[in-house]
Amino acid sequence: MESAIEEYPVRKAKTVRFTCGAPRSPKLIGDGSRMLFLRSAGEQDTENSLWLAICGEDAYAEVELVNAGELVNTLGSDDVPAAERARRERARESATGIVAYSVDGLGNHVAFTVNGELFVTTIDWDALAYTVGDDGVRAQVGAGVRTEHLVPQFADSAQNEFAGPVLNPRMSPDGKRVAYATGSAVVVVDVQTAVANAVFTVSPQDRETMRAGLAEFAAGEEMDRYDGFWWGPDSRTLLVECFDSSPEPVWTISDPADPAARGIQHRYPRALTENAVVDLFAVRLGDDGTSVQKTAMIDWDNVAYEYLAVVDWQAERPVLRVLDRLQQHEQILRVAMPAENEWGDLRALDGNVMALLPVEVIAEHHNDQWIDLVGGTPCVTPSGAVVCSVNDMEADTNRLSVDGRVFTPAGWQVREVLDAGTDDVLCVVQRTAERAAEVPEQWADSTAERYHDARSFDIVTISYADGSVRAVSDEPGVWRASRRGDGLVVWGRTMDSAKAVMRLSYGAEGARTGHDVCNVAAEPDFVPNVRFVRLGERKLFTAIVAPSASSRFAGAAELPVLMHPYGGPGHQEVVMSRAAYLDAQWWADQGYLVVIADGRGTTGRGPVWDREVYLQMKRVSLADQVDAVHALAGAVDELNRMGGAAEGCEFGGHDDAARPLPKPDLERVAMIGWSYGGFLSALAVLDAPDTFAAACAGAPPTDWTLYDTCYTERFLGLDPQVYADNSIVLDAPKLVRPLMLIHGFADDNVTIAHSLRLSQALMEAGRPHTFLPLTGITHMTNDPDVARNLLILQRDFLSDALAR
């Protein structure tokens, strides 16, 4: 284990956090017995290929449908278009090869890009043949699968400029066409003939600031919406977003290490300034499937409700979710789509340049602080009922309603809706035990029952009729799932292994046959020594990670403390996933008692708890970390008294549980963190130097007026004084403790201006500090060498700062 810890920074970097080779992005097709997914070939291979899993009663196989490496070699280029790199940055995507795909309704055609080029894979299920390899599971295609490089052939040669880049391709439900965005157009291509037509375009004079078919920055970065166009169920109609970013400020990302390089200018929705203007259009295709019969604008009030958060078009008429600037008011809208024979009769009225499609307000919601965007909502059930999320402040529960009637029980915090079925919803929940004492019978006899709380992202079904909860996932963990027909796939992580688990099951309820999808990802070869505790009067969910048995610090009676805080409102660190504590174990074996405490604002404990940070993120977030430090010594004493009965010991799988924890040295407490965690780390040594002796702050948002509108205004509103109160730049003269700032010059999310402003203020105040700028690094720090060396440099800095 000692060598595994020593090698961890290098292996973590080379394996992209031990994710290469793990199955991901599953999609059930057909009757649910077949599933598409992505996986790379090995533990250091970032290049994902497309796979098919087939789950039968007596057999199971995983068939490689498309080898991405072969396609890359065919193309002779590994360049990824800049617009695609930007999309991946928003989605925090680190993989290469096939990183996303789209499939038609029957699972016969799959569209994807490799390095900006469009490909379509066609599966002939009757002819499908494959050869299973030595492991009896993984197979190679013999027949029945054809992959074509689909090069658009424009009938109008003037449209050749829209041949690329190919962004976000989407198959039509009937599999006959694929649509993609270029930024300046949305193009529809016939799969059989490759005949193409740009069905929605931005005029040349508007292309500097207008984009078609892409999600605007705020949607991708803060609302988890990455699509900018949507097929209708009829495969004849598209909804297309067109946004104008001209109201947003122009920002420049430059590379000071290369003075000759021109900086990249882009529009950024900075807090307290203007957002992009978002419009939505309906494009009706002609009988040939690629020409345009009619274009109409969706007539929603995008001035009062400027955020288009969700577009759901599973039913006959699309449903939209729109929010006002402060995200305190929202409307759920249903678009009045014309019947098939009515499109030709649409006419522009009252001087409008095109016809308008009205919307019906089917639900409205309000919250005095902000409305949470629960993933997968709103959505439509097979019967046409609309499922919405509701922040029930009285019950302190994030709940669901169906056609306006709340049906999920109090204490079950719905985090995401995965499927709205005929009788129930499949969803991710976090249980608040104080308000939901009863658990499903599947958990009741488990020794891990107590972990099905805010730390566990459980999969359950909840009945529309009576709100009854049935467990789908068994073990506490961080889970997601999908279902179709008689098929079910559940994937995620637990405390039992650092590897992700994906299990495909098929069959009637209660009699499913299940198989684990092969995972060839590397493992870190050590088990984090984690204990769980509730700290302080607010009972903060906390993980304490101590040195492993093989560490030279294993027998230490006392160790300095390293706080590793959560990543900001809406995010958690203390979860039931072993992989979440790998970094912490590496730090612990450098000679620290590592403490991860989730303060107010984290999810899983109800909307009241979340909203404690409203207008006062700085004060509340720091207060919880200070309280955690003050409560630590008593908690360690209690854990040592409990010995092997302490929470978390049963997950160790080694002898660490029998060893007492070292006493925390509260005179030597440091903090490290990235992004919001970086903000909190810098804040700790600026405003609480009596508690925190040193800090490393990575990519910290130091001045919230430099961060984006959607995130920042949700928590801080529009009063400039509130921003001044929550900034840490003005606190620079208070610095009396060692501080390292780390920031990437290429970061377009938390721009390096944040750290530069704080550094300048520290310099003007005569406060010594360390600044580590990273050339060419974005907010993700994807470069393996940089990722590895960052750990080493922070370790050495803190060792010196704490006089170790």
N, C-alpha and C positions, 0 to 999 in steps of 0.2 A: 504493500500500500504506500510505503514511503516513496518508492520510485514513481508510482502512479501519480502521486501528488506533485512530485517534482516535474513530471512530464506534462502535467495537465494544461498549462498555458499553451504549449505548442500543439498538443492534440486537439484542444478546444478550437484553436484557430484553423488547423488543417481540416477538421471535420465540420466546420461551420456550426459550432456548438452541438456537435454529436447528432446532427440532423441528416447528414448525407447518408443515403441508403435506406432511409425510413420511408414507408409508404405514406402518401399524402393525397389530398384533394379527391376523395372518393366520390363517385356518382353512380347510384344504382340505376339500372336500365332494365327495360323489358318488364318481366313479372317480378323483378327483384332478386332473381337467382344469379344475375350477372352484374358486375360492377367494374367500371373504369376507375383507374387511379394512376398516379404518377409515382415514379421511384427512380433513383439513380442506381448505378451499378455497384457502388462500393462506398466504403466509409470516408473516402476523401474525394469522391466524385460528385461535383455539384450539378452535373448535366442530367436532368430528369428525362426519362423516356415514358411513353404511354403504355400502360399495362391493362389487361383484362383479367378479372377473377371470375371463375365459374364455379358455383356452389351447387352440386347435385346431391341427391340422396346418398349415393355411394362413393362419390368421387369429388375431388377438388383440384383445380389447376389454376395457375397464374400464367397467362400468355403475354409475352412481349409483343405488342402490336406494332409499335414504332420505336426504332432505336434512334434517338435524337442525334447521337454522334455521327451516324451514317448520313443523316440529312445535312449536318454542318459540313461534313467533308464534301458532299455534293455541291453545296452552295459555294464552297471555297472562301468563305468569309465568316468571321465571328463578330462582326460589328452589330451592336444593338442600337436601333434608332434612339435619338435623344428623348423623344416623347415617351418611348417605352421605358427608358431608364427612369424618367420622372414618375411614371405610373408605378413602377416597382418600388421606388423610394417611398411613395405614399403608402403602399401596401406592405412595406418593410420586407420586401422579397429579396432573398439572397441567392436563390438558385439560378441556374442557367438551363439551356436546352428548352424543353417544353415546360413553361411555368404556369400555364393555364390553358384550359380547353373548353369547348362548347359542344354539346351533343344534341341531336334532334330528339323528337318525342319518342321515337321507337328505338333509339340507340343504334341506328344504321349508319349514321354519318357523324364524324367528329372533326371539328375545325380547330386549328391552333396555328400559332406562328413559331418559327425558329429564326431568330435574328432578323425579325421584321418581315420575313417572307411568309406567305399564306400557304398552308397545306390542309388538305382534306383527306381523312382516312375513311374509307367505305368498308363496311363489314357485311359480307354475304353469310348470314347465319346458317343457311342450308349447306353451304360449301365449306364452312369453317373447319379446318383441320390443323392439328398441332401435334408436336412431339414433345413429350414430357422428358425432362432431363433426369440426371442421376438422383436428385433429391426427391423425385416423385411428385413435385409440385410445380416448379418453374418450367415453362415450356416455350418453345419457339414455333412461330406460325409456319404451317406447311402450305395452306391454301385458304382462300376465302377473305383475305384482307388486302386491300389495295390503297396505297398512299400516293397522292398526286400533289405535285407542286402546282397550285392553282394560280396561274398568271392571268390577271384580268385582261380581257380583250374588249376595249371600249368601242361600241358602235360608232360613237362620235369621237373622232381622233382628237378633238379639242379637249377631251376629258382625260387624255393620257397622263396629265400631271397628277391625277388622283390615283395612280397605280400604287402609291405608297407614301409614307410608311403605312404598313398594315397594323392597325392597333385594335385590340380587343375584339377579334372576330366572333360573331355569334351565328350559329346555325338557325335557320327558320324551323319552327316546330315540325313541318312536313318533310324536312331534309332536302328540299329542292334548291334552296338558295342559302348563301352565307352573306352577311353584312359585316362591314368593318368601317372604322373611322380612320381618317387621316389627320384630323385636326381642322382642316379646311373643308372637309366633305364627309358625308356618309355614303358609302358605295355598296351596292347590292350586286352579287355575282351569281350567275346560274351555275350550279355545281356540275352539270353535265356538259355544258357548252363553253363555260368560262366567259360567256357574254356578260359584260358589266355595264353599269350605269351609275353615275353619281346622282343619287335621288334627293340629296339635300346639300347645298353648297353655300359657302360664305363668299360674298363678292370680293374680288381682289383688293378693293380699296378698304375693306374692313378686316382683312386677315391679320393685321398687326395685333389686334386686341380681341377679335372674336374667334370662337372655336365651336365646331359642330360635332356632336356625337361623343364628346368627352366630358367627364365630370370635372367641375371646377375645383380649385385647390381646396376650398373649405369642405366640400363634400368628401373628397378622398382622404384628407388628413384628419378630419374630425367627425365625420358622419358615417364612415365605413361604406360609402357608396362610391364604387369605382366605375360603374357603367354610365354611359351618356346616351345610349339608345336602347330600345327594347322592342322585340318582336311581339306582335299580337298573336293570340291563339289561332287566328285564321291564316297566318303566314302571308297575308296580303297587306298588312298594315304595320307601320313602325311608329313608335314615339321617338322623337329626336330632341335632345337638349341642345340649345344654342345659347352660349353665354358670352357676354361682353365684359371684359375685364378692364376696360378703359377707366372706370371710376377708381380702380385700385392704384395705390402708389407703385411707382417703378423702382425696383431694387436691383442691385448689381452684385453678382457673385463673381469674385475675381480670384486669381492665383498669384499672390505677391511673389512666389518663388519663381515665376516666369513673367517678368515685367513686359515682355513683348506680346504676351497673349492678351487678346481683347476679353474684357469681362463679359459675362453672360447676364443680360438684362431680362428680368421677368417681373410680372405683376404679382404683388403679394398683398393679401387682405389684412393689413395691419390694424390692430385694435384701435378703436375710436376714429377710424377712417371709413372708407366706403367698401362695400362688397361688390363683386361682379353681379351684373344683372342677368338673371337666368330666365329663359323662356323655354317653353315646351311646345313642340309641333307634332301633329299627326300627319304622316305621309302615307297616302293610299296608293298602292302599286297597281299598274295596269294589268291587263289579261296576260301579257307576256311575262309578268313576274319581276321585271327589272325597270320598266319605264314608270313614270309617275302619272297617275290619273288626277290626283288632287292633293293639295297641301293645305292644312288648316292649323290655326293656332289654338292652343288650349287656353281658355279664358279664365285663369285664376288670378287673384289679386297679388301679384308678385312684388308690389310695393309694401303692402301691409304684412305680407308673409313672404319674405325674401329667400328663405331657405327651403329648397326642394330636397327633403331628406330621404324620401322613399318613393319609388314607383313600383307597384306590384300589378302585374298584368297576367294573372293566371285564369281569371274569369273572363266573361264576355266583355266587361267594361273595366278599364284600368282604375286602380285606386291609388291616390297620391296622399302623401303626408307632407304638409307644409307648416313652417314655423315662422314666428315673427323674429325680429332682430335679437331680442333678449331671450328667446326660446322659452318664454313664459306662457305663450298662447299658441295653440296649434289647431289646425283644421284637418280632418280626414275627408278627402274629396273623391267623388266618383265622377269620371268623365263620361259625358253623354255622347257615345260613339254612334255615328249614323249606321243605319242598316245597309246591307250590301247594295241595294238598289237606290240608296239616297245620296251616295257620294257625288254623283254627277249633278245633283240639284243644289249642292252647297254653293252659296254666293256670299261675297263680301258685302256687308251692310254698313251704312252710316259712315262712309268714307274710309273704312278699314281697307288695308291693302290685300287682305285675304280673309277667308271665312273664319269665324270663331266657333269653337266647340265649347258649350257651356259646361259648368261643373255643378254638382250637387253636394252640398255640405251634409255629410252623413254623421259626423261626430265632431265635437269641439272639446278641448281640454285646456285647463289653466293650472298653473302652479305659481305661487308667489315668488319662488326662487328660480327654478328652471324645470323643464320637462325632460325626463330621461328618454333617450332613444334606445328602446329595447329592440335588439336585433330580431328581424323576421316579422316585425309588426309595422303597419297593419297588414293583414293577409285575409284571404277569402276562403271559407270552407267549401267543400263540394256542394253544399246546399245553397250557397250564395250568401251566408251570414258573414259579417265582417268581425274579425278578431282584432282588438286594439289593446295597447298597454295603458295602464292607469297607475299613476303615483298616488296611492291611497295614504294620505298623510295621517288620517285618524287611526288607521290600523297599522301605520308604519310599515307598509308592505307594497312592493312593486307587483301589481296584480294584472290580470287579463280580464277583458270583458268580451262578450259575444253579442253583437247587435245592441250594445249599450248596457247589458246586464253583466255585472262582475261575477265571475264564477270560480276563480281560483281562491283557495283559502288563505286566511291571514297567516303571516309568518313564513310563507313560501315565496321567497323573492325570485320572481321570474327574470332570468337574465337574457334568455333568447328563445324565440319560438322557432323550432326546427321543421315542424310540419303541422298543418291544421287539417285533421282528418274529419271523418263523418261524425264520430262520437266524442273525440277528445283531441287535445293538442299534445304533441311531443315537444318537450322543451327542456332547457337547461335551467336549473333552479339552485338557489342557495338557501338553506333552511335556517331560520332564526329560531333556535330551540326555545327561547323564552316565550315565544308566541305560538309555536307549533310543536307541542310536546310529543304528540303521537307521530310515529314513523311508519312507513309501509312495512308489512310483515316480512318482506324480503330482508330488511335490515334489522328487525327487532331482536333476532337471536345472535347478531354479530357482535364480536368484541370491539369492532370498529364503529359501532353505532354512534358513539359520541362525536365522531369526526364528520358526520354528515351535517355540517353547519356551514358557516360563511367560508370556511377553508376548502370546501368541496363543491365543485361544479357538477352536480348530479344530473343524470338524465331520468326524467319521469314522464308519465302521461297524466293529464288531468282531465277529468270528465266534464263536459259542458253541463250535463244534467245535474250532478250533485257535488261537483268539485272534488271528488275522491281522487287521491293520489296513488299511482302505482309505480313502483320503482322499475326502471329499465336497466340502469347500471347498478352493479352490486357494491363494488369497493369504493370507498372515498377516493376521489381523484379529480382531475381536470378533464372533463369529458365533453365530446360532441357526438352527434348521431344523425342518421338519416334513415328514412323508411320508404319503401315503395312496394306495393303489392304484398307479397308474403316475405319480402326481404327486409333485413335490418342490418345496418352497419354501425358499430359503435367504436370510437377511437379516442385515444387520449393518453394520459400518464397517471401513474399512481406512485405511492411511496415504496412499492415493492421492487421497482426497477427504474433505472434512469432511461430505459428505452421506451419509446412510444409503443402503444399497443393498438392494433386495429383488428377487429373481429367481424367477419361477415357471416350472417346467419340467414337461413332460408327455411321456410316451412310454416305450417299452421301454428297459431299462437299456442305456446306450451309444448310444442313438439318440433322446434326448430333444430336443424343441423347447423353447427357453427364451426368455423375454421379461422385460425389466426393468419393474417396476411404476413408473408415473410418480411422481416425487417433485418437488413444487413448493415445497419448503422453500428458504429463503434460504441463501446461503453467505456466509461472513465476508469473502471477497475478499482473503484473505491466506493464506500458507502458513507454518505454524510452522517455525522454523529449529531443528530437533531433531537432536541427536546422542545415540546410545545408548552406554552404557559399563557395565562391571561394576566397582563400587567396593569397595576395601578387601579385607581377607582373607576376608570372607564373600561376596565377589563379589555385592554387592547390585545387582539390576537397577535401572538409573538412566537417566533422561532429562535431558539438559542442553539448555536452550533459551536461545539467544543473541539479541541484538537483530537485527532484519531489516536488509536493505541500505538501506532508506529511513529508518531511525531515525537521529536525531541522535547516537545512541550507537553507531552501526555501526562506527566506526573507533576506538572507545575501546580503549586498551591494557590498562586494568584497570577492573573494575566490582565493586560490592558484590554479595553473594550473597543470593538469596532462596530458602530451602528451602520446598518446598510438599509436605509429607509425606502419606503414605497415610492412608486413612480408618479404620484399625484392623484388628484381627485378622479374617481372612476377606475382606479387601477389597484391591484393587490399584489403583494409579494408573498404573504404567508398562505400558501396553498398546499394541498395534499399531492405534491408532485416531487419525487426525489430529485429530478433534474433542476428544480428551482433552487436547490441548495448546494450545487456543485461549486460555484464560485465561493460561496461562504465557507465550504470545507477547505478549499485551498487557502483562504485567508486565515482560517482557524489554525491550520498547520504551519502558518508563518508566526504563530505565537499570539493569537487573539481569541478572546471570547466574542464571537460574532453574534450580534443581536439584530433581528429584523422585526420591527414593530409596525403594524398597520394602524395608522391613526385615523382620526375622523376624516371623512371624505372618501374612504375606500368603500367598495361595493360589498354587498352581501349582508349588511346589517340593517337595511331599510332606508327609505328615502329621508327620514328625519336625521339619521346619523350622517348620511351623505352630505346633507345641506348645512352642517355645522360650519363648513368652510366658507359659506357664502359671504362675499365682500371682505373676508378676513383670512385668506389662505395662509398668509405669512404667519400671523400670530397663532392660529389654531394648529397648523402643521408643526411648528416648532415646539409649542407647548406640549404636544403629545410625545414628541421625542424626548424632551426634558423629563417629563413624568416617567417615561419608560426607564430612563437611566436611574432616576431616584428610586424606582420600585425594584430595580434589578437585584440588588443584594439580598433582599428578603425572599425574592422568588427563587434565587439560586439555593438559598438555605432550605427552602421548602422542597425543591426538586431533589436535593441531596438526601433529605429526610425520607422522601418517598422511594428513592433508589430505583429499582427496576420497575416500580409501579408508575413512574412518571410518564406523562403523555409523550408519545413519540418513541419510547424505548422499544416497543414491540416491532418497530419498523427497521431497526438497526441491522439485525442479522449478524451481529458480532458481539464482542464482549464489552464494547464501550459503555453499554447501559449500566454495567456493574461498577463502573468507576465514577467517583464523585466529580462534579463540575468544579473547576478552579474558582476561587473567589474573584469577583470582578474588582479590578483596580480602578476605582472611580476618580482617581486623580489623573488617569491617563485614558481618556475616552476620545476616540476619533470618529469621523464620519466620512463615508464615501458614497457617491451616487452619480447617476447620469440623468440628464434632462431635468425633470422636476426634482429628482433625487439630488442632482447637482445644485439646483437652487437651494434646496433644504440644507445641503452640506455647507455651502458658503454661508448661508444664513446662520447656521449653528455656531460657527466661530466668530461671526460678526456680532450677533445679538445675545449669545449665551456662552461667553468665554469662560465663565465660572464652571460650566458643565463640560464643554467640549474643548479639547486641547489642540486639535489639528483637524484638517479636512482636505479631501481631494474632491473638487467639483468639476464634473464632466458636462460640457455643453449646457451650462446653467442658464435658464431664462432670468436674467438679473433685472431687467426693466420690462414690465408686462406690456407697456405700450409698443414694444417691438415684436410681440407675439401676435398670432392671428386672431381675427375677430370671433370666430365661432366658438373656440375653446375659451378664450380669455373673458369675453363679455358674458358668457354663460355663468361664470363664477364671480366676476368683478363688476359687471354692469357697465355703465357709461359715464360715471362721475370721475373726472381726472384726478380728484383728490384721493379717491380709493386706490387708484393706480400708484400714486406717490406713496401712499401708506404701505402698499404691498411690494414696493421696489426695494432692492437691497443695495442699489448704487449709492444712495444717500447715506447708507450705513458704513461706507468705506472708512471714515475716520475712526471707527470703533475697533478696527482690526488690531488685535494684540497677540493673535495665535497664528501658527504657520498655516498657510493656505496655498494649495496648488490648483490653478485653473487649467482645464484641458478643453480644447475646442478645435473642430475641423473647419478649415477655410471654405470648404465646399458645402457646408451645411445650409440648406435652403429652408429648413424648418425652424430651428433655433439658430439664427444667423450668428456668426462670430462677433457681430457688433455687441451682443450681450456681454461677452467676456471682455471685449476691448473697452467698453464703457466702464465696467467695474474696475479693470486694471488701471485705466486712466485716472479714475477717482482715487484709487489706492495710491497711485504715484503722486497725485497732487496733494494727498494727505500725508505723504511721507511714510506710507506703510509698506514694508517689504513683503513680497509675495513671489510665488513662482508661477510662470505662465508657460504652458506647453502647447504651442499651436501646431496643428496637423495639416500638412499640405495635401490637398486632393481628397480629404476625408469628409464624408457627409455625416448625417446624424446617426448612421448605422455602424460606422467603423468596420466596414467589410474586409479591409485588407488584413490578411492573416498575420503578417509581421507586426503591424500596428496593434492589432488586438492583443497579441501575445505580449509585446513590450510595454503596453499600457499597464498591465498588471504588475510587471516587474518594476517599472518606474514609480508607480504609486506605492508599492511595498517599500521600496528604498526610501522614498520621501517620508513616509509615515514613521519608519524606523528611526530616521534621524530626528524627526520632529518630536517624537516621544522619548528621545534619548535612550533608545534600546541598546 
